[in-house]
Amino acid sequence: MRAGRRVRVRQDRGVRARRGWQLLGVLVLLLAAAPIVHRYLLAQPQDQWQVDLEVYREAGRSLLIGRPVYQFETEVPQLLPFTYPTFSAVLAIPLALVPFAVAGWAWTLFQLALLWVTVGIAFAPLLRRAGRFAGLAQGVVAAACVWISPVGEGIRFGQVNAVLVALCLVDLTRSGRFGRGRGVLVGLAVAIKLTPGVFLLHFLLTRQWRELRNAVAAAVAVTLGTFALAPEASAEYWTSALLSSDRLGPNAGSSNQSLRGFVLRLYLSAGETTVLWAVLALLGAAGGLLVAREMHLRGSRVGEVAACGMVAVLVSPVSWLHHLHWGVVVVGALVGAGRPLHRAVVGALALVTLWVAWPWHGANLLAAGQVPEVLARAVQSGDLWWACLVLVALWRVVPTRDGKSQLATERSLSV
C-alpha cells in the first residue's frame, strides 16, 4: 500500500512539474508575441484595425439583421466585401454579438492558442527529446514561429488561416479510434474556405477512401445545412460571388504570392496570362501533390499536411502573405526530431527565411529603382519561391520510419 502511495505521489509530482513547464512555455510565447500584439492591436490606426476580422464579423451581422451578405462592404477606406462560403458567415455570428474590440482581442488570443497546438503537433518528435521540459521547449519553438511573416500578418488582419491549418493538421495526425473519423475536420475546413480542397484531391490520388468520404460528407453536410439556414446568401455565393476574383482585391499586388499573382505581375496580354498561369498551376499541382503522396508513403503525416498546404498556396488564384501560415507545419516536417543534423539545419533555414517579409521588400526595391527590375521582381515573389523550395526540401530530407523511401521499396519488390 505504501509503495503504491509513493508511486502515485511521484506521478502527481511529475504531472505538476510538466504543467509548470507548460505554463512557463505559454508565458514565453506570450512574451514573444507581445511586440506583435502591441503593434497591431494597440498602435495600429483605427481604420486599419483587424480589417479582415471586421469582414467576418459584419458577415455574421448581415445574417442576423437580414442584410445581403455578399453585397455589403466594410466602411472606408477598406471597402472590403465578404468572400468566403456562407458557412463561414454562420460561424462568425458570435463575433457579431460582442463589441468589435472584444472580438479583436479574443480572436488574437485564439490564434495564439492555435499556434501553440499546431507547434505541439508539427514539432512533436523534437519536443519529445526535451523530456520533462517539453512544455518549455514548445513555448520556445512557438515563440520563434510567431515571428514568421505569415503568422504576424494573420494577427495584423485578424485572419482565419490558423484555424484552417490547425483543423487539417489535427485531422491527419490523429490515430487510434479517433483515426476512424479522419477527414471530417478537413471537410469542415473546406466548408469554411475552399483552398483546403486540395486535400480532397490528395486523398483521391493516394486512395485514402475513408478520409475522402468523411471529408466530402462533412463539407456537403454543413454546406447543405447552411443552405437551409441562409438560402439566399448561399445561392448568391455559389452562383455569383465565388466566380468573381475581383472581389478579392488587386490580384497583381505584392501580397498575392500564388503562381497566378506572379504571372499577373509579368503584365502580359490577357490570353498569355491565362495560358501561362494554367501551365504553371498544373505543374505546381502535379509536383506538389507528388511530394504529398511521397510524404504519405513515407509515413510522414506532418509532411503530408505541409506539402498539401504548399500546393494550396501555389495553385490558388490568390494567396495572400498570411496564407503561408502552413509554413509552421513545413518547418516542423523538415526538422523532425532534429536528427540527422542536416534536417535541423534545413528546418532552421526555412524558419529564418520566413521571418523576412520578402514581398514588401521587393515592392520597396521596385519603388526605389536602385536595383535591376528583374531582381526586385524576384524578391517581390519571395514567398512563392519559398513555397517551391520547401517542397524540394521535403522530398530530400524527410525519411521513412526506417530511413528508406517506401516508394523505392515497393518498386524494388515489383522488379
C-alpha positions in Angstrom: 0.0 0.0 0.0 2.8 2.4 1.0 4.7 1.6 -2.2 1.6 2.3 -4.3 1.1 5.6 -2.5 4.7 6.6 -3.1 4.2 5.8 -6.9 1.1 7.9 -7.0 2.9 10.8 -5.2 5.8 10.7 -7.7 3.3 10.6 -10.6 1.4 13.6 -9.2 4.7 15.5 -8.8 5.6 14.6 -12.4 2.3 15.9 -13.7 2.6 19.1 -11.7 6.1 19.6 -12.9 5.1 19.1 -16.6 2.2 21.5 -16.1 4.6 24.0 -14.6 6.9 23.8 -17.6 3.9 24.1 -19.9 2.8 27.3 -18.2 6.3 28.7 -18.5 6.2 27.8 -22.2 2.9 29.6 -22.6 4.5 32.7 -20.9 7.4 32.5 -23.3 5.0 32.5 -26.3 3.0 35.4 -24.9 6.1 37.5 -24.2 7.4 36.8 -27.7 4.0 37.8 -29.2 3.7 40.9 -27.1 5.5 43.3 -29.5 3.5 42.0 -32.4 0.2 42.3 -30.5 1.2 45.8 -29.4 2.0 46.9 -32.9 -1.2 45.5 -34.5 -3.8 45.9 -31.7 -2.6 48.9 -29.8 -0.5 51.1 -32.2 -2.4 50.2 -35.4 -4.5 53.1 -36.8 -8.2 52.6 -36.1 -9.2 52.4 -39.8 -6.7 49.5 -40.3 -7.5 47.6 -37.1 -8.3 43.9 -37.6 -9.8 44.7 -41.1 -10.3 41.0 -42.1 -11.9 40.1 -38.8 -14.3 43.1 -39.4 -15.3 41.5 -42.7 -16.1 38.2 -40.9 -17.9 39.9 -38.1 -20.0 42.0 -40.5 -20.9 38.9 -42.5 -22.3 37.3 -39.3 -24.1 40.5 -38.5 -25.6 40.5 -42.0 -27.2 37.2 -41.3 -28.6 38.4 -38.0 -30.2 41.5 -39.4 -31.2 40.2 -42.9 -28.7 42.3 -44.8 -27.2 40.9 -48.1 -24.1 39.1 -47.1 -22.1 39.4 -50.3 -23.2 42.9 -51.3 -22.2 44.7 -48.1 -18.7 46.2 -47.8 -16.9 47.5 -44.8 -16.5 51.2 -44.2 -14.0 53.4 -46.0 -11.1 53.3 -46.6 -11.1 49.5 -46.8 -14.4 48.8 -48.6 -13.9 45.0 -48.3 -16.6 42.5 -49.2 -17.1 39.1 -47.7 -15.6 36.4 -50.0 -15.9 33.1 -48.0 -18.6 30.4 -48.2 -21.7 31.2 -46.3 -20.9 28.6 -43.6 -18.1 31.0 -42.5 -20.6 33.7 -42.0 -22.7 31.4 -39.8 -19.6 30.7 -37.7 -18.9 34.4 -37.5 -22.2 35.2 -35.8 -20.7 35.0 -32.2 -18.3 37.7 -33.3 -21.2 39.9 -34.2 -22.7 39.5 -30.7 -19.8 41.2 -28.9 -18.1 44.6 -29.3 -15.5 44.8 -32.1 -12.7 45.5 -29.7 -13.6 42.4 -27.6 -13.8 40.3 -30.8 -10.4 41.5 -32.0 -8.6 40.7 -28.7 -10.3 37.4 -28.3 -9.5 36.3 -31.9 -5.9 37.2 -31.4 -5.6 35.1 -28.3 -7.4 32.3 -30.2 -4.8 32.5 -32.9 -2.0 32.2 -30.4 -3.7 29.2 -28.8 -4.0 27.5 -32.2 -0.3 28.3 -32.9 0.5 26.5 -29.6 -1.5 23.5 -30.7 0.0 23.5 -34.2 3.5 23.6 -32.9 2.8 20.9 -30.4 1.8 18.5 -33.2 4.1 19.6 -36.0 7.2 19.6 -33.8 6.2 16.6 -31.6 9.4 14.4 -32.4 11.6 17.4 -31.5 9.7 18.3 -28.4 9.8 14.7 -27.1 13.6 15.0 -27.0 13.2 17.7 -24.3 11.6 15.2 -21.9 10.0 16.8 -18.9 11.0 20.2 -20.3 8.8 19.6 -23.4 6.3 22.3 -22.4 9.0 24.9 -22.2 10.5 23.8 -25.5 7.1 24.1 -27.1 6.9 27.7 -25.9 10.3 28.5 -27.3 9.5 26.9 -30.7 6.1 28.7 -30.8 7.9 32.0 -29.9 10.2 31.5 -32.9 7.2 30.7 -35.1 5.1 33.7 -34.0 7.6 36.0 -35.6 7.4 34.5 -39.1 5.8 36.9 -41.6 2.6 34.9 -42.3 1.8 34.5 -38.6 2.3 38.2 -37.9 0.2 39.1 -40.9 -2.5 36.9 -39.6 -2.5 38.7 -36.3 -2.4 42.0 -38.1 -5.5 41.4 -40.1 -7.4 39.0 -37.8 -7.2 36.2 -40.3 -8.6 32.7 -40.3 -5.6 30.7 -41.6 -4.6 29.5 -38.1 -8.0 27.7 -37.9 -7.6 26.0 -41.3 -4.1 24.8 -40.6 -5.0 23.5 -37.1 -8.0 21.7 -38.4 -6.2 19.9 -41.2 -3.1 19.1 -39.1 -5.2 17.7 -36.1 -7.3 15.7 -38.6 -4.5 13.9 -40.5 -2.3 13.2 -37.4 -4.9 11.7 -35.1 -4.7 7.9 -34.8 -6.3 5.0 -32.9 -10.0 5.1 -32.5 -10.1 8.8 -33.3 -8.4 8.0 -36.7 -11.6 6.5 -38.0 -13.0 10.0 -38.2 -10.0 11.3 -40.1 -11.2 13.6 -42.9 -14.1 15.2 -41.1 -12.1 18.2 -39.9 -10.6 18.7 -43.4 -14.2 18.7 -44.7 -15.1 21.5 -42.2 -12.0 23.4 -43.3 -13.2 23.2 -46.9 -16.6 24.4 -46.0 -15.0 27.4 -44.2 -12.7 28.3 -47.1 -12.2 26.4 -50.4 -8.4 26.3 -50.5 -8.1 23.2 -48.3 -10.0 21.4 -51.1 -6.5 20.4 -52.3 -6.6 17.7 -49.5 -9.6 16.1 -51.3 -7.6 15.7 -54.4 -4.7 14.3 -52.4 -7.0 11.8 -50.7 -8.2 10.7 -54.1 -4.7 10.3 -55.6 -3.4 8.4 -52.6 -6.6 6.2 -52.4 -7.4 7.3 -48.9 -11.1 6.4 -49.5 -12.3 6.7 -45.9 -10.7 10.1 -45.4 -12.1 11.3 -48.8 -15.6 10.0 -47.9 -15.6 11.6 -44.5 -14.3 15.0 -45.8 -16.8 15.2 -48.6 -19.6 14.1 -46.3 -18.7 16.7 -43.7 -18.3 19.5 -46.3 -21.6 18.7 -48.0 -23.5 18.3 -44.8 -22.6 21.7 -43.3 -23.0 23.4 -46.7 -26.5 21.9 -47.1 -27.3 22.9 -43.6 -26.1 26.4 -44.3 -28.4 26.5 -47.4 -31.3 25.6 -45.2 -30.4 28.4 -42.7 -29.4 31.1 -45.2 -30.7 30.1 -48.7 -30.4 33.5 -50.4 -26.8 34.1 -49.3 -25.7 30.5 -50.1 -27.2 30.7 -53.6 -25.5 34.0 -54.2 -22.2 32.7 -53.1 -22.2 29.5 -55.3 -23.7 31.3 -58.4 -22.1 34.7 -58.3 -19.6 35.7 -55.6 -17.4 32.6 -56.0 -16.8 33.4 -59.6 -15.7 37.0 -59.1 -12.0 37.1 -58.3 -12.1 40.9 -58.4 -13.8 40.7 -55.0 -10.5 39.6 -53.5 -8.8 42.9 -54.3 -5.9 43.8 -56.6 -4.7 40.3 -57.7 -1.4 41.6 -59.2 -0.2 43.2 -55.9 2.8 42.1 -53.9 0.5 40.4 -51.3 -0.6 37.8 -53.8 2.1 35.1 -53.6 0.3 32.5 -55.8 1.6 31.4 -59.2 -1.2 33.5 -60.7 0.0 36.6 -58.8 3.5 36.0 -60.2 2.1 35.7 -63.7 -0.1 38.8 -63.3 3.0 40.8 -62.3 4.6 40.0 -65.7 1.9 42.2 -67.3 1.3 40.1 -70.3 -1.8 40.1 -72.5 -4.9 38.5 -71.1 -4.6 35.4 -73.3 -0.9 34.9 -72.5 -1.6 35.4 -68.8 -4.3 32.7 -68.8 -2.3 30.2 -70.7 0.9 30.7 -68.7 -1.0 30.5 -65.4 -2.8 27.3 -66.4 0.5 25.7 -67.4 2.3 26.7 -64.2 -0.7 25.8 -62.0 -0.8 22.3 -63.5 3.0 21.9 -63.0 2.8 23.2 -59.4 -0.2 21.0 -58.6 1.4 17.9 -60.1 4.8 18.5 -58.4 3.3 19.4 -55.0 0.8 16.5 -55.0 3.6 14.1 -55.9 5.5 15.4 -52.9 2.4 15.0 -50.7 2.0 11.4 -52.0 5.6 10.7 -51.2 5.1 12.0 -47.7 2.1 9.7 -47.3 4.1 6.7 -48.5 7.0 7.6 -46.1 4.6 7.7 -43.2 5.0 11.5 -42.5 1.6 12.8 -41.7 3.0 16.2 -40.9 4.9 16.3 -44.2 1.7 15.3 -45.9 -0.1 18.3 -44.5 2.8 20.6 -45.2 3.0 19.6 -48.9 -0.7 19.9 -49.4 -0.6 23.4 -47.8 2.1 24.5 -50.2 0.0 23.2 -53.2 -2.9 25.3 -51.9 -0.7 28.4 -51.8 0.7 27.8 -55.3 -2.4 27.0 -57.3 -5.0 29.2 -55.6 -5.9 32.2 -57.8 -5.0 34.5 -54.8 -2.7 33.6 -51.9 -2.1 36.5 -49.6 1.0 36.5 -47.4 -0.8 35.2 -44.3 -1.9 32.1 -46.3 1.7 30.8 -45.7 0.7 30.0 -42.1 1.2 26.5 -43.4 4.9 27.3 -43.1 4.8 26.4 -39.4 3.9 22.8 -40.4 6.5 22.8 -43.1 9.3 23.7 -40.7 8.1 21.1 -38.3 8.1 18.4 -41.0 11.6 19.4 -42.1 13.1 19.4 -38.6 11.5 16.2 -37.4 13.4 15.1 -34.3 16.4 17.2 -35.3 18.4 14.2 -36.4 20.4 13.9 -38.5 21.8 17.4 -38.1 21.1 18.4 -41.7 17.4 18.2 -41.0 17.7 20.7 -38.2 19.8 23.0 -40.4 17.3 22.9 -43.3 14.4 23.5 -40.9 16.1 26.4 -39.2 17.0 27.9 -42.6 13.3 27.6 -43.7 12.2 29.3 -40.4 14.7 32.1 -40.6 13.9 32.9 -44.3 10.2 33.1 -43.5 10.9 35.7 -40.9 11.6 38.1 -43.8 8.6 39.8 -45.5 10.1 39.3 -48.9 7.1 40.8 -50.9 7.2 44.1 -49.1 11.0 44.3 -49.5 10.5 43.6 -53.2 7.9 46.3 -53.5 10.2 48.8 -51.8 13.0 47.9 -54.2 10.7 48.4 -57.2 9.7 51.8 -55.8 13.3 52.9 -55.1 14.5 51.8 -58.6 18.0 51.3 -57.3 18.4 47.6 -58.4 17.5 45.9 -61.7 13.8 45.4 -62.0 14.2 41.7 -62.6 15.9 41.4 -59.2 13.3 43.5 -57.5 10.5 41.3 -59.1 12.2 38.2 -57.9 12.3 39.5 -54.3 8.7 40.6 -54.6 7.7 36.9 -55.2 10.0 35.7 -52.4 7.3 33.7 -50.5 6.3 32.0 -53.8 9.9 30.8 -54.3 10.0 29.7 -50.6 6.9 27.5 -51.2 8.6 25.9 -54.2 11.9 25.3 -52.5 10.5 23.8 -49.4 8.6 21.2 -51.5 12.0 20.1 -52.8 13.4 20.1 -49.3 10.6 17.9 -48.0 11.3 15.4 -50.8 15.0 15.4 -50.0 15.2 15.4 -46.2 12.0 13.6 -44.8 12.8 9.9 -44.4 10.5 7.0 -43.7 10.5 5.4 -40.3 13.3 3.0 -41.4 15.2 5.8 -43.2 14.3 4.5 -46.7 11.7 5.5 -49.2 8.7 3.3 -49.0 8.1 4.0 -52.7 11.6 2.8 -53.5 11.0 -0.3 -51.5 7.8 -1.0 -53.3 9.5 -0.6 -56.7 12.3 -2.9 -55.8 9.8 -5.6 -54.7 8.0 -5.3 -58.0 11.1 -5.9 -60.1 
